[in-house]
Amino acid sequence: MALTIPSFEAVPAVKHHNDHLEISEDLIRRFDSLGPRYTSYPTADRFHSDFTATSYIQYLQQRNQAQNKPPLSLYIHIPFCASLCYYCACNKVITKDRSKSAIYLNYLARELQLVKQHLTVRETISQLHLGGGTPTFLSEDEMRGLMALLRENFDFADDAEISIEIDPRTVTSHTLQLLADVGFNRTSLGVQDFDEQVQIAVHRIQPYDMVKKCIEESRAVGFQSINFDLIYGLPKQDLESFSRTLDQVIALSPARIALYNYAHLPTRFKPQRRINEADLPSAEQRLQIFLMSLRRLLAEGYVYIGLDHFAKPDDSLALAVKDKSLHRNFQGYTTRADCDLIALGLSSIGKIGASYVQNLRTLDEYYAALDQDQLPVEKGFHLSPDDLLRREIIMDLMCSTTLNIPEIEKKYQIHFAEYFRDELARIAPYVDEGLMNAGEATVSVTAKGRMFVRAFSMIFDQYLSRQSGARYSKLI
């Protein structure tokens, strides 16, 4: 059976055109493999402890002194959850003790002040994202206080994207109104699956009516964009049950949908040990669930952004595909140009200049560092000129844009065909299948090649063949 995927040019601002390209299931099976998701390059499993708080400070100071600096984003990690979802691979703290968040926010304020010591020029924020954990674990007063703290220390652009991850089990209409009042304009809900048996198997009970009410109230208070996270490959899922979930998702009509492939790694993520592996769908069932979902979402008019992301044609993410301004960072696909990213909180990952930085992963370590007035850095990465070159190529491929070879050669002072002789040879099978185009002046991803952008990126990853101990999810 063949799958039809619209070309970028076939996606006007309002509705689809009938210009489609077909891709066979045989082709998907042939090129499917394991690999990174490339929210960064080099990937986070390459970060090392030689990168210290002193290293981070040097990059902050460089930004502070720069004349032409990139826009600035903020990410804040709120690690607390009241209950455990068995599939979850995030760094979280399970607790019902609400006093823990007040302590955490005090330390978060200390971390911000340590960062601000090296950013003496007042900065403007283009994006803010609160992730978790469960950000809505915070009380209303704590949420107001956190946003007031950020506004005391930064300006926000008039068109700033201010987003928050929401657990519909933890919010009321009053909570949603508060979030809108303090400036949030985008929400993301972890729906995963509406099937009751699946929800029981993963220990996350949130009926359809609960989510529907949350969506209706979010729209009523004025949220500009609502994203759903779905997961296929969970225990008790099958083609029929997930089709019913899609019926309900389509009825709720979110602006964006992320359809993630569940990676079962119980040796790495302890909560997953509570999942009965006998209940997991087979690899073939997972593939059929994904293909069915892809067909249905396209038929409903969603634009396939790439990887596992979809958006309505008038959403800014779909418009970014058309004008080739799509970008990718630790939060996934974004509409904004490449930004520096200040990350605050437990295990959060930031990006400043030619560096990545990641914070300590436990509360005790995080608090102990801040008690000593030290930035809570665990590890990071200094990017070499080659890393910067490959990062640009990989991020362009992930966003399905065209590599302009003359521009790259001029910017990095290389001869592209010589520098990437081996890589160009390895993309030949994809070119032969019509998934990529390669010429003297450009390398590009075709419409039907968008499904394989992780595989293309892996070709240009110089670290992938080195032993790292990392385990990756299936590409599709």
C-alpha positions as CSV (number, residue, x, y, z in Angstrom):
1,M,0.0,0.0,0.0
2,A,1.3,3.5,-0.8
3,L,1.1,6.5,1.4
4,T,0.4,10.0,-0.1
5,I,2.2,13.0,1.3
6,P,1.6,16.5,0.1
7,S,4.6,18.5,-1.2
8,F,5.4,21.8,0.6
9,E,4.4,23.7,-2.5
10,A,1.0,22.0,-2.3
11,V,0.2,23.5,1.1
12,P,-1.4,27.0,0.8
13,A,-2.1,29.1,3.8
14,V,-5.7,27.9,4.1
15,K,-6.1,24.5,2.5
16,H,-4.4,21.7,0.7
17,H,-4.0,21.3,-3.0
18,N,-4.3,17.8,-4.7
19,D,-0.6,17.6,-5.6
20,H,0.6,14.5,-3.7
21,L,3.6,12.2,-3.8
22,E,3.3,8.5,-2.9
23,I,5.6,6.5,-0.7
24,S,5.3,2.7,-0.4
25,E,5.3,0.8,2.9
26,D,8.1,-1.3,1.5
27,L,10.3,1.8,1.2
28,I,9.5,2.7,4.8
29,R,10.5,-0.7,6.1
30,R,13.7,-0.7,4.0
31,F,14.9,2.6,5.3
32,D,13.6,2.5,8.9
33,S,16.3,2.0,11.6
34,L,17.3,3.4,15.0
35,G,18.7,6.9,15.5
36,P,18.7,10.2,17.4
37,R,15.9,12.7,17.2
38,Y,18.4,15.6,16.7
39,T,16.9,18.2,19.0
40,S,20.6,19.2,19.1
41,Y,23.8,18.4,17.3
42,P,25.9,17.0,18.8
43,T,23.2,15.0,20.6
44,A,22.9,15.2,24.4
45,D,24.6,11.8,24.9
46,R,27.8,13.5,23.8
47,F,27.8,16.1,26.6
48,H,30.7,15.7,29.1
49,S,31.7,16.8,32.5
50,D,34.8,18.7,31.3
51,F,32.3,21.4,30.5
52,T,31.8,23.1,33.8
53,A,30.1,26.1,35.4
54,T,33.2,28.2,34.5
55,S,32.8,27.1,30.9
56,Y,29.1,28.2,30.9
57,I,30.0,31.6,32.4
58,Q,32.5,32.3,29.6
59,Y,29.8,31.8,27.0
60,L,27.3,34.0,29.0
61,Q,30.0,36.7,29.1
62,Q,30.6,36.4,25.4
63,R,26.9,36.9,24.7
64,N,26.8,39.8,27.0
65,Q,29.6,41.5,25.2
66,A,28.4,40.7,21.6
67,Q,27.1,43.4,19.4
68,N,25.0,41.3,17.1
69,K,23.6,38.5,19.3
70,P,20.8,36.0,18.3
71,P,17.4,36.2,19.9
72,L,17.0,34.7,23.4
73,S,14.7,32.0,24.6
74,L,14.0,30.7,28.1
75,Y,13.2,27.2,29.2
76,I,12.2,26.4,32.7
77,H,11.9,22.9,34.0
78,I,9.3,22.2,36.7
79,P,10.0,18.6,37.7
80,F,7.1,17.8,40.1
81,C,4.3,15.4,39.3
82,A,1.5,14.2,41.6
83,S,1.4,10.7,40.1
84,L,3.7,8.5,38.0
85,C,3.0,7.8,34.3
86,Y,4.7,4.5,33.5
87,Y,5.8,5.4,30.0
88,C,7.5,8.6,31.0
89,A,11.2,9.1,30.3
90,C,11.4,12.7,31.6
91,N,13.3,13.8,34.7
92,K,10.7,14.2,37.3
93,V,10.0,14.1,41.1
94,I,6.8,12.3,42.1
95,T,5.3,13.9,45.2
96,K,2.0,15.1,46.6
97,D,3.8,17.5,48.9
98,R,3.0,20.9,47.5
99,S,5.5,22.7,49.8
100,K,8.3,21.2,47.6
101,S,7.5,23.6,44.7
102,A,7.9,26.7,46.9
103,I,11.4,25.6,47.9
104,Y,12.3,24.8,44.3
105,L,11.2,28.2,43.1
106,N,13.4,29.9,45.6
107,Y,16.4,28.0,44.2
108,L,15.3,28.7,40.7
109,A,15.4,32.4,41.5
110,R,18.9,31.9,42.9
111,E,20.0,30.3,39.6
112,L,18.5,33.1,37.6
113,Q,20.4,35.7,39.6
114,L,23.7,33.8,39.1
115,V,23.0,33.8,35.3
116,K,22.0,37.4,35.4
117,Q,25.4,38.4,37.0
118,H,26.9,37.6,33.6
119,L,24.1,39.1,31.5
120,T,24.3,42.7,32.6
121,V,22.6,44.0,29.4
122,R,18.8,43.7,29.8
123,E,17.6,41.1,27.3
124,T,14.4,40.6,25.4
125,I,12.8,37.1,25.3
126,S,11.3,35.8,22.1
127,Q,10.2,32.5,23.5
128,L,9.4,31.0,26.9
129,H,8.5,27.4,27.6
130,L,7.6,25.8,30.9
131,G,8.1,22.1,30.8
132,G,8.2,19.2,33.2
133,G,7.2,17.3,35.1
134,T,4.0,19.1,35.5
135,P,4.3,22.9,35.4
136,T,0.7,23.3,36.6
137,F,1.8,21.5,39.8
138,L,2.6,25.1,40.9
139,S,0.0,27.0,42.9
140,E,-1.6,30.0,41.4
141,D,0.4,32.3,43.6
142,E,3.6,30.5,42.7
143,M,2.8,30.8,39.0
144,R,2.2,34.5,39.4
145,G,5.4,34.9,41.3
146,L,7.5,33.0,38.8
147,M,6.2,35.1,35.8
148,A,6.7,38.3,37.8
149,L,10.3,37.2,38.5
150,L,10.9,36.7,34.8
151,R,9.4,40.0,33.8
152,E,11.6,41.8,36.5
153,N,14.7,40.4,34.8
154,F,13.7,40.3,31.1
155,D,11.6,42.2,28.6
156,F,9.3,40.1,26.4
157,A,8.9,40.7,22.7
158,D,5.4,41.8,21.7
159,D,5.0,38.6,19.6
160,A,6.7,36.3,22.1
161,E,5.6,32.7,22.1
162,I,4.9,31.9,25.8
163,S,4.0,28.2,26.2
164,I,3.3,25.8,29.0
165,E,2.7,22.0,29.2
166,I,-0.6,21.3,30.8
167,D,-1.9,18.1,32.6
168,P,-5.7,18.3,32.2
169,R,-6.0,16.4,35.4
170,T,-4.5,19.3,37.3
171,V,-6.2,22.4,35.9
172,T,-9.5,24.2,36.3
173,S,-11.1,27.1,34.3
174,H,-9.7,29.4,37.0
175,T,-6.2,28.0,36.4
176,L,-6.4,28.5,32.7
177,Q,-7.7,32.0,33.1
178,L,-4.7,32.7,35.4
179,L,-2.3,31.3,32.8
180,A,-3.7,33.6,30.2
181,D,-3.6,36.6,32.5
182,V,0.1,36.2,33.3
183,G,0.9,36.0,29.6
184,F,0.8,32.4,28.3
185,N,-0.6,32.1,24.8
186,R,0.2,28.5,23.8
187,T,-0.6,25.2,25.6
188,S,0.5,21.7,25.1
189,L,-1.5,18.7,26.5
190,G,-0.2,15.3,27.1
191,V,-3.1,13.3,25.7
192,Q,-1.2,10.1,24.7
193,D,-4.3,7.9,24.1
194,F,-8.0,8.2,25.0
195,D,-8.6,4.4,25.3
196,E,-9.4,3.5,28.9
197,Q,-7.5,0.2,28.9
198,V,-4.4,1.9,27.6
199,Q,-4.7,4.7,30.2
200,I,-5.0,2.1,33.0
201,A,-1.9,0.2,31.6
202,V,0.2,3.4,31.7
203,H,-1.3,4.8,34.9
204,R,-2.6,8.0,33.4
205,I,-6.4,8.2,33.7
206,Q,-7.9,11.3,31.9
207,P,-11.2,10.7,30.2
208,Y,-12.1,12.3,26.9
209,D,-14.7,14.6,28.6
210,M,-12.0,16.0,30.9
211,V,-9.7,16.8,28.1
212,K,-12.6,18.3,26.0
213,K,-13.5,20.6,28.9
214,C,-9.9,21.7,29.2
215,I,-9.7,22.5,25.5
216,E,-13.0,24.4,25.5
217,E,-11.9,26.5,28.5
218,S,-8.4,27.1,27.0
219,R,-10.0,28.5,23.9
220,A,-12.5,30.5,25.9
221,V,-9.6,32.4,27.7
222,G,-7.9,33.1,24.4
223,F,-5.0,30.6,23.9
224,Q,-3.7,31.1,20.4
225,S,-2.5,27.5,19.7
226,I,-3.1,24.2,21.4
227,N,-0.9,21.2,20.9
228,F,-1.7,17.5,21.6
229,D,1.1,15.0,22.4
230,L,0.0,11.5,21.3
231,I,2.1,8.3,21.7
232,Y,1.8,5.1,19.6
233,G,3.3,1.8,20.7
234,L,1.8,1.9,24.3
235,P,0.6,-1.3,26.0
236,K,-2.9,-2.4,25.0
237,Q,-2.9,-0.3,21.9
238,D,-4.0,-1.7,18.5
239,L,-5.1,-0.3,15.2
240,E,-8.8,-0.2,16.1
241,S,-8.3,1.4,19.5
242,F,-6.0,4.1,18.3
243,S,-8.3,4.9,15.4
244,R,-11.0,5.6,18.0
245,T,-8.5,7.9,19.8
246,L,-7.9,9.8,16.5
247,D,-11.7,10.2,16.1
248,Q,-11.7,12.0,19.4
249,V,-8.6,14.0,18.7
250,I,-9.9,15.2,15.4
251,A,-13.2,16.2,17.0
252,L,-11.2,18.4,19.5
253,S,-9.3,19.9,16.5
254,P,-6.0,20.9,18.1
255,A,-3.8,23.3,16.0
256,R,-0.8,21.0,16.4
257,I,-0.2,17.3,17.0
258,A,3.0,15.5,18.0
259,L,2.7,11.8,17.3
260,Y,5.5,10.1,19.2
261,N,6.8,6.6,18.9
262,Y,7.1,5.0,22.4
263,A,10.6,3.9,23.2
264,H,10.5,1.1,25.7
265,L,13.8,1.2,27.6
266,P,13.1,-0.2,31.1
267,T,16.7,-0.7,31.9
268,R,17.2,3.1,31.5
269,F,13.9,4.4,32.8
270,K,12.6,2.7,35.9
271,P,8.9,3.6,35.6
272,Q,8.8,1.6,32.4
273,R,9.5,-1.5,34.4
274,R,5.9,-1.4,35.5
275,I,4.7,-1.9,32.0
276,N,3.9,-5.5,31.0
277,E,5.9,-6.1,27.8
278,A,3.5,-8.7,26.7
279,D,0.9,-5.9,26.3
280,L,3.1,-3.9,23.9
281,P,2.1,-3.9,20.2
282,S,4.5,-5.6,17.8
283,A,6.8,-3.7,15.5
284,E,4.4,-4.3,12.6
285,Q,1.4,-3.2,14.6
286,R,3.2,0.0,15.6
287,L,4.1,0.7,11.9
288,Q,0.5,0.2,10.9
289,I,-0.8,2.5,13.7
290,F,1.6,5.2,12.5
291,L,0.7,4.9,8.8
292,M,-3.0,4.9,9.6
293,S,-2.6,8.0,11.8
294,L,-0.6,9.7,9.1
295,R,-3.2,9.0,6.5
296,R,-6.0,10.2,8.7
297,L,-4.4,13.4,9.8
298,L,-3.5,14.3,6.2
299,A,-7.0,13.5,5.1
300,E,-8.3,15.9,7.8
301,G,-6.1,18.7,6.3
302,Y,-3.2,18.7,8.8
303,V,0.2,19.6,7.2
304,Y,2.9,17.0,7.8
305,I,5.7,19.1,9.3
306,G,8.2,16.3,9.5
307,L,9.2,13.5,11.8
308,D,6.1,13.1,13.9
309,H,4.7,16.6,13.9
310,F,1.5,17.9,12.2
311,A,-0.2,21.3,12.2
312,K,-3.3,22.9,10.7
313,P,-2.5,24.8,7.4
314,D,-3.1,28.2,9.0
315,D,-1.0,27.5,12.1
316,S,2.3,29.3,12.3
317,L,4.2,26.0,12.3
318,A,2.8,25.1,8.9
319,L,3.4,28.6,7.6
320,A,7.0,28.3,8.7
321,V,7.3,25.2,6.5
322,K,6.1,27.2,3.5
323,D,8.5,30.2,4.0
324,K,11.4,27.9,5.1
325,S,11.7,29.5,8.5
326,L,11.1,26.3,10.4
327,H,13.7,25.6,13.1
328,R,14.4,22.8,15.6
329,N,15.6,22.9,19.2
330,F,15.2,21.0,22.5
331,Q,11.4,21.6,22.5
332,G,11.0,20.2,19.0
333,Y,10.0,22.2,15.9
334,T,9.6,25.9,16.3
335,T,8.7,28.9,14.2
336,R,11.5,31.1,15.4
337,A,15.0,31.7,14.0
338,D,18.0,30.1,15.8
339,C,18.0,31.4,19.4
340,D,20.3,31.2,22.3
341,L,18.5,29.4,25.1
342,I,18.8,30.0,28.8
343,A,17.6,26.9,30.6
344,L,16.8,27.0,34.3
345,G,15.9,24.2,36.7
346,L,16.7,20.6,37.3
347,S,18.4,18.8,34.3
348,S,17.4,21.5,31.9
349,I,19.5,21.9,28.7
350,G,20.5,25.3,27.3
351,K,22.4,26.6,24.3
352,I,24.6,29.7,24.3
353,G,26.8,30.5,21.4
354,A,28.9,27.5,20.3
355,S,28.0,25.5,23.5
356,Y,25.4,23.4,25.2
357,V,25.0,23.2,28.9
358,Q,23.0,20.8,31.1
359,N,22.1,21.2,34.8
360,L,22.4,18.6,37.6
361,R,19.8,15.9,37.6
362,T,18.8,15.5,41.3
363,L,17.3,18.0,43.7
364,D,19.9,17.4,46.3
365,E,22.8,18.1,43.9
366,Y,20.9,21.1,42.3
367,Y,20.2,22.7,45.7
368,A,23.7,22.0,47.0
369,A,25.4,23.8,44.1
370,L,23.2,26.8,44.5
371,D,23.7,26.9,48.3
372,Q,27.4,27.4,47.4
373,D,26.5,30.2,44.9
374,Q,27.6,28.0,42.0
375,L,25.7,27.5,38.8
376,P,24.3,23.9,38.9
377,V,26.0,22.7,35.8
378,E,26.5,18.9,35.4
379,K,28.0,18.8,31.8
380,G,28.0,20.4,28.4
381,F,29.7,20.7,25.1
382,H,32.0,23.1,23.3
383,L,31.2,23.0,19.6
384,S,34.1,22.9,17.1
385,P,34.0,24.6,13.7
386,D,33.2,21.2,12.2
387,D,30.4,20.7,14.8
388,L,28.9,24.1,13.8
389,L,29.0,23.2,10.1
390,R,27.4,19.8,10.6
391,R,24.8,21.3,13.0
392,E,23.7,23.7,10.4
393,I,23.4,21.0,7.8
394,I,21.6,18.6,10.1
395,M,19.1,21.2,11.3
396,D,18.4,22.3,7.7
397,L,17.7,18.7,6.8
398,M,15.6,18.1,9.8
399,C,13.5,21.1,8.8
400,S,13.4,19.8,5.2
401,T,15.0,22.9,3.7
402,T,17.5,23.1,0.9
403,L,21.3,23.2,1.6
404,N,22.7,26.0,-0.5
405,I,26.2,24.6,-1.2
406,P,27.9,27.9,-2.4
407,E,26.7,29.7,0.8
408,I,27.9,26.9,3.0
409,E,31.3,26.9,1.3
410,K,31.7,30.6,1.7
411,K,30.6,30.7,5.3
412,Y,32.8,27.8,6.4
413,Q,35.6,28.1,3.9
414,I,35.3,24.5,2.6
415,H,34.9,22.7,-0.7
416,F,31.6,20.9,0.0
417,A,32.1,17.9,-2.4
418,E,35.5,17.2,-1.0
419,Y,34.7,17.8,2.7
420,F,31.6,15.5,2.5
421,R,32.7,13.1,-0.2
422,D,31.7,10.0,2.0
423,E,28.4,11.6,3.1
424,L,27.4,12.4,-0.5
425,A,28.1,8.8,-1.5
426,R,25.9,7.6,1.3
427,I,22.9,9.7,0.3
428,A,22.9,8.2,-3.1
429,P,20.3,5.4,-2.3
430,Y,17.9,8.1,-1.0
431,V,18.4,10.2,-4.1
432,D,17.8,7.1,-6.3
433,E,14.5,6.6,-4.5
434,G,13.4,10.2,-4.9
435,L,13.7,11.0,-1.2
436,M,16.4,13.6,-1.7
437,N,17.8,15.7,-4.6
438,A,21.5,16.3,-4.9
439,G,23.3,18.6,-7.3
440,E,26.4,20.7,-7.5
441,A,24.7,23.7,-6.0
442,T,22.0,22.2,-3.7
443,V,21.0,19.2,-1.6
444,S,17.4,19.0,-0.7
445,V,14.7,16.8,0.9
446,T,11.7,16.0,-1.3
447,A,8.1,15.9,0.0
448,K,8.1,12.2,0.5
449,G,11.6,12.3,2.0
450,R,10.3,14.3,5.0
451,M,9.6,11.0,6.8
452,F,13.3,10.1,6.7
453,V,15.0,13.3,7.8
454,R,16.5,11.6,10.8
455,A,18.1,9.0,8.6
456,F,19.6,11.8,6.3
457,S,20.9,13.6,9.4
458,M,22.6,10.5,10.7
459,I,24.7,10.5,7.6
460,F,26.3,13.8,8.5
461,D,26.7,12.9,12.2
462,Q,30.4,12.3,12.8
463,Y,29.9,11.0,16.3
464,L,27.3,8.3,15.5
465,S,29.8,5.6,14.7
466,R,31.7,6.1,17.9
467,Q,30.8,4.0,20.9
468,S,28.5,6.0,23.2
469,G,26.3,3.4,24.9
470,A,23.2,5.4,23.8
471,R,20.1,3.6,22.7
472,Y,17.9,5.3,20.2
473,S,14.3,4.9,19.1
474,K,13.1,3.7,15.7
475,L,13.1,6.4,13.1
476,I,9.4,5.7,12.2
